[in-house]
Amino acid sequence: MNQPAQPHAHLSPDLIYPFDARGIAKRFRHAAIFGALDALQPGDTMRFVNDHDPLPLLAQLRARYGEAVAIEYRQREPGAIVIDFVVRQ
């Protein structure tokens, strides 16, 4: 007899989910980012795109998640910031 598929069983580990902060109202951005990170599983990555370097946000992320989320810049140019937030195992 066939068993029901497990949720997300078809998904491969180490997925990258895009998150473009430029389209989110400023007053909601940090809450949206925290919510998105909280929804990720170990091994997943959120690829964050923004028009400025979010240094205050990065400090908040370090305080909230500590070593559980790695912060890796992919692009760091004026007007074009791309950062991977990687949920560690």
PyMOL commands that place a pseudoatom at each C-alpha (Angstrom):
pseudoatom trace, name=CA, resn=MET, resi=1, chain=A, elem=C, hetatm=0, pos=[0.000, 0.000, 0.000]
pseudoatom trace, name=CA, resn=ASN, resi=2, chain=A, elem=C, hetatm=0, pos=[1.336, 3.479, -0.844]
pseudoatom trace, name=CA, resn=GLN, resi=3, chain=A, elem=C, hetatm=0, pos=[2.114, 5.798, 2.003]
pseudoatom trace, name=CA, resn=PRO, resi=4, chain=A, elem=C, hetatm=0, pos=[1.268, 9.495, 1.705]
pseudoatom trace, name=CA, resn=ALA, resi=5, chain=A, elem=C, hetatm=0, pos=[4.147, 11.709, 0.676]
pseudoatom trace, name=CA, resn=GLN, resi=6, chain=A, elem=C, hetatm=0, pos=[5.843, 13.640, 3.424]
pseudoatom trace, name=CA, resn=PRO, resi=7, chain=A, elem=C, hetatm=0, pos=[5.483, 17.416, 3.240]
pseudoatom trace, name=CA, resn=HIS, resi=8, chain=A, elem=C, hetatm=0, pos=[8.365, 18.911, 1.267]
pseudoatom trace, name=CA, resn=ALA, resi=9, chain=A, elem=C, hetatm=0, pos=[9.674, 15.418, 0.488]
pseudoatom trace, name=CA, resn=HIS, resi=10, chain=A, elem=C, hetatm=0, pos=[10.021, 16.410, -3.167]
pseudoatom trace, name=CA, resn=LEU, resi=11, chain=A, elem=C, hetatm=0, pos=[12.151, 19.438, -2.344]
pseudoatom trace, name=CA, resn=SER, resi=12, chain=A, elem=C, hetatm=0, pos=[15.912, 19.161, -2.364]
pseudoatom trace, name=CA, resn=PRO, resi=13, chain=A, elem=C, hetatm=0, pos=[17.960, 20.420, 0.582]
pseudoatom trace, name=CA, resn=ASP, resi=14, chain=A, elem=C, hetatm=0, pos=[19.837, 23.695, 0.434]
pseudoatom trace, name=CA, resn=LEU, resi=15, chain=A, elem=C, hetatm=0, pos=[17.132, 25.649, -1.345]
pseudoatom trace, name=CA, resn=ILE, resi=16, chain=A, elem=C, hetatm=0, pos=[17.552, 29.334, -2.158]
pseudoatom trace, name=CA, resn=TYR, resi=17, chain=A, elem=C, hetatm=0, pos=[14.500, 31.558, -1.700]
pseudoatom trace, name=CA, resn=PRO, resi=18, chain=A, elem=C, hetatm=0, pos=[14.618, 35.075, -3.178]
pseudoatom trace, name=CA, resn=PHE, resi=19, chain=A, elem=C, hetatm=0, pos=[13.555, 38.009, -1.007]
pseudoatom trace, name=CA, resn=ASP, resi=20, chain=A, elem=C, hetatm=0, pos=[13.505, 41.449, -2.661]
pseudoatom trace, name=CA, resn=ALA, resi=21, chain=A, elem=C, hetatm=0, pos=[13.140, 44.028, 0.114]
pseudoatom trace, name=CA, resn=ARG, resi=22, chain=A, elem=C, hetatm=0, pos=[12.864, 46.922, -2.346]
pseudoatom trace, name=CA, resn=GLY, resi=23, chain=A, elem=C, hetatm=0, pos=[9.194, 46.177, -2.980]
pseudoatom trace, name=CA, resn=ILE, resi=24, chain=A, elem=C, hetatm=0, pos=[8.158, 46.039, 0.681]
pseudoatom trace, name=CA, resn=ALA, resi=25, chain=A, elem=C, hetatm=0, pos=[6.975, 49.139, 2.544]
pseudoatom trace, name=CA, resn=LYS, resi=26, chain=A, elem=C, hetatm=0, pos=[9.739, 50.340, 4.838]
pseudoatom trace, name=CA, resn=ARG, resi=27, chain=A, elem=C, hetatm=0, pos=[7.636, 50.043, 7.988]
pseudoatom trace, name=CA, resn=PHE, resi=28, chain=A, elem=C, hetatm=0, pos=[7.022, 46.317, 7.308]
pseudoatom trace, name=CA, resn=ARG, resi=29, chain=A, elem=C, hetatm=0, pos=[10.464, 45.246, 6.039]
pseudoatom trace, name=CA, resn=HIS, resi=30, chain=A, elem=C, hetatm=0, pos=[12.116, 43.958, 9.200]
pseudoatom trace, name=CA, resn=ALA, resi=31, chain=A, elem=C, hetatm=0, pos=[9.021, 42.057, 10.325]
pseudoatom trace, name=CA, resn=ALA, resi=32, chain=A, elem=C, hetatm=0, pos=[8.705, 40.505, 6.856]
pseudoatom trace, name=CA, resn=ILE, resi=33, chain=A, elem=C, hetatm=0, pos=[12.372, 39.500, 6.853]
pseudoatom trace, name=CA, resn=PHE, resi=34, chain=A, elem=C, hetatm=0, pos=[12.148, 37.923, 10.309]
pseudoatom trace, name=CA, resn=GLY, resi=35, chain=A, elem=C, hetatm=0, pos=[8.985, 36.071, 9.283]
pseudoatom trace, name=CA, resn=ALA, resi=36, chain=A, elem=C, hetatm=0, pos=[10.627, 34.758, 6.127]
pseudoatom trace, name=CA, resn=LEU, resi=37, chain=A, elem=C, hetatm=0, pos=[13.718, 33.589, 8.030]
pseudoatom trace, name=CA, resn=ASP, resi=38, chain=A, elem=C, hetatm=0, pos=[11.576, 31.913, 10.688]
pseudoatom trace, name=CA, resn=ALA, resi=39, chain=A, elem=C, hetatm=0, pos=[9.870, 29.896, 7.927]
pseudoatom trace, name=CA, resn=LEU, resi=40, chain=A, elem=C, hetatm=0, pos=[13.132, 28.443, 6.590]
pseudoatom trace, name=CA, resn=GLN, resi=41, chain=A, elem=C, hetatm=0, pos=[14.502, 25.025, 7.436]
pseudoatom trace, name=CA, resn=PRO, resi=42, chain=A, elem=C, hetatm=0, pos=[18.144, 24.199, 8.245]
pseudoatom trace, name=CA, resn=GLY, resi=43, chain=A, elem=C, hetatm=0, pos=[20.121, 24.212, 5.006]
pseudoatom trace, name=CA, resn=ASP, resi=44, chain=A, elem=C, hetatm=0, pos=[17.812, 26.731, 3.308]
pseudoatom trace, name=CA, resn=THR, resi=45, chain=A, elem=C, hetatm=0, pos=[19.034, 30.110, 2.089]
pseudoatom trace, name=CA, resn=MET, resi=46, chain=A, elem=C, hetatm=0, pos=[17.179, 33.383, 1.703]
pseudoatom trace, name=CA, resn=ARG, resi=47, chain=A, elem=C, hetatm=0, pos=[18.787, 35.535, -1.008]
pseudoatom trace, name=CA, resn=PHE, resi=48, chain=A, elem=C, hetatm=0, pos=[18.112, 39.089, 0.144]
pseudoatom trace, name=CA, resn=VAL, resi=49, chain=A, elem=C, hetatm=0, pos=[18.180, 41.973, -2.375]
pseudoatom trace, name=CA, resn=ASN, resi=50, chain=A, elem=C, hetatm=0, pos=[18.123, 45.636, -1.345]
pseudoatom trace, name=CA, resn=ASP, resi=51, chain=A, elem=C, hetatm=0, pos=[19.106, 49.073, -2.619]
pseudoatom trace, name=CA, resn=HIS, resi=52, chain=A, elem=C, hetatm=0, pos=[21.256, 49.896, 0.440]
pseudoatom trace, name=CA, resn=ASP, resi=53, chain=A, elem=C, hetatm=0, pos=[23.491, 48.046, 2.879]
pseudoatom trace, name=CA, resn=PRO, resi=54, chain=A, elem=C, hetatm=0, pos=[21.165, 47.098, 5.773]
pseudoatom trace, name=CA, resn=LEU, resi=55, chain=A, elem=C, hetatm=0, pos=[23.665, 47.366, 8.625]
pseudoatom trace, name=CA, resn=PRO, resi=56, chain=A, elem=C, hetatm=0, pos=[21.047, 47.974, 11.387]
pseudoatom trace, name=CA, resn=LEU, resi=57, chain=A, elem=C, hetatm=0, pos=[19.098, 44.940, 10.123]
pseudoatom trace, name=CA, resn=LEU, resi=58, chain=A, elem=C, hetatm=0, pos=[22.232, 42.784, 10.164]
pseudoatom trace, name=CA, resn=ALA, resi=59, chain=A, elem=C, hetatm=0, pos=[22.869, 43.757, 13.789]
pseudoatom trace, name=CA, resn=GLN, resi=60, chain=A, elem=C, hetatm=0, pos=[19.268, 42.775, 14.646]
pseudoatom trace, name=CA, resn=LEU, resi=61, chain=A, elem=C, hetatm=0, pos=[19.668, 39.455, 12.828]
pseudoatom trace, name=CA, resn=ARG, resi=62, chain=A, elem=C, hetatm=0, pos=[22.862, 38.646, 14.726]
pseudoatom trace, name=CA, resn=ALA, resi=63, chain=A, elem=C, hetatm=0, pos=[21.167, 39.502, 18.023]
pseudoatom trace, name=CA, resn=ARG, resi=64, chain=A, elem=C, hetatm=0, pos=[18.061, 37.446, 17.212]
pseudoatom trace, name=CA, resn=TYR, resi=65, chain=A, elem=C, hetatm=0, pos=[19.590, 34.388, 15.515]
pseudoatom trace, name=CA, resn=GLY, resi=66, chain=A, elem=C, hetatm=0, pos=[23.237, 34.382, 16.591]
pseudoatom trace, name=CA, resn=GLU, resi=67, chain=A, elem=C, hetatm=0, pos=[25.206, 31.666, 14.824]
pseudoatom trace, name=CA, resn=ALA, resi=68, chain=A, elem=C, hetatm=0, pos=[22.028, 29.932, 13.581]
pseudoatom trace, name=CA, resn=VAL, resi=69, chain=A, elem=C, hetatm=0, pos=[21.939, 32.179, 10.495]
pseudoatom trace, name=CA, resn=ALA, resi=70, chain=A, elem=C, hetatm=0, pos=[25.066, 32.888, 8.456]
pseudoatom trace, name=CA, resn=ILE, resi=71, chain=A, elem=C, hetatm=0, pos=[25.283, 36.234, 6.662]
pseudoatom trace, name=CA, resn=GLU, resi=72, chain=A, elem=C, hetatm=0, pos=[27.152, 36.080, 3.345]
pseudoatom trace, name=CA, resn=TYR, resi=73, chain=A, elem=C, hetatm=0, pos=[27.425, 39.040, 0.990]
pseudoatom trace, name=CA, resn=ARG, resi=74, chain=A, elem=C, hetatm=0, pos=[27.104, 38.095, -2.691]
pseudoatom trace, name=CA, resn=GLN, resi=75, chain=A, elem=C, hetatm=0, pos=[27.147, 41.662, -4.041]
pseudoatom trace, name=CA, resn=ARG, resi=76, chain=A, elem=C, hetatm=0, pos=[28.007, 44.848, -2.163]
pseudoatom trace, name=CA, resn=GLU, resi=77, chain=A, elem=C, hetatm=0, pos=[27.890, 47.867, -4.441]
pseudoatom trace, name=CA, resn=PRO, resi=78, chain=A, elem=C, hetatm=0, pos=[26.126, 51.211, -3.999]
pseudoatom trace, name=CA, resn=GLY, resi=79, chain=A, elem=C, hetatm=0, pos=[22.475, 50.652, -4.903]
pseudoatom trace, name=CA, resn=ALA, resi=80, chain=A, elem=C, hetatm=0, pos=[22.908, 46.898, -5.383]
pseudoatom trace, name=CA, resn=ILE, resi=81, chain=A, elem=C, hetatm=0, pos=[23.166, 44.708, -2.291]
pseudoatom trace, name=CA, resn=VAL, resi=82, chain=A, elem=C, hetatm=0, pos=[22.703, 40.940, -2.382]
pseudoatom trace, name=CA, resn=ILE, resi=83, chain=A, elem=C, hetatm=0, pos=[23.130, 38.927, 0.810]
pseudoatom trace, name=CA, resn=ASP, resi=84, chain=A, elem=C, hetatm=0, pos=[22.541, 35.234, 1.454]
pseudoatom trace, name=CA, resn=PHE, resi=85, chain=A, elem=C, hetatm=0, pos=[21.081, 34.408, 4.843]
pseudoatom trace, name=CA, resn=VAL, resi=86, chain=A, elem=C, hetatm=0, pos=[21.854, 30.719, 5.360]
pseudoatom trace, name=CA, resn=VAL, resi=87, chain=A, elem=C, hetatm=0, pos=[20.071, 28.751, 8.072]
pseudoatom trace, name=CA, resn=ARG, resi=88, chain=A, elem=C, hetatm=0, pos=[22.668, 26.475, 9.603]
pseudoatom trace, name=CA, resn=GLN, resi=89, chain=A, elem=C, hetatm=0, pos=[22.089, 22.803, 10.382]
for i in range(1, 89): cmd.bond("trace and resi %d" % i, "trace and resi %d" % (i + 1))
show_as sticks, trace
zoom trace
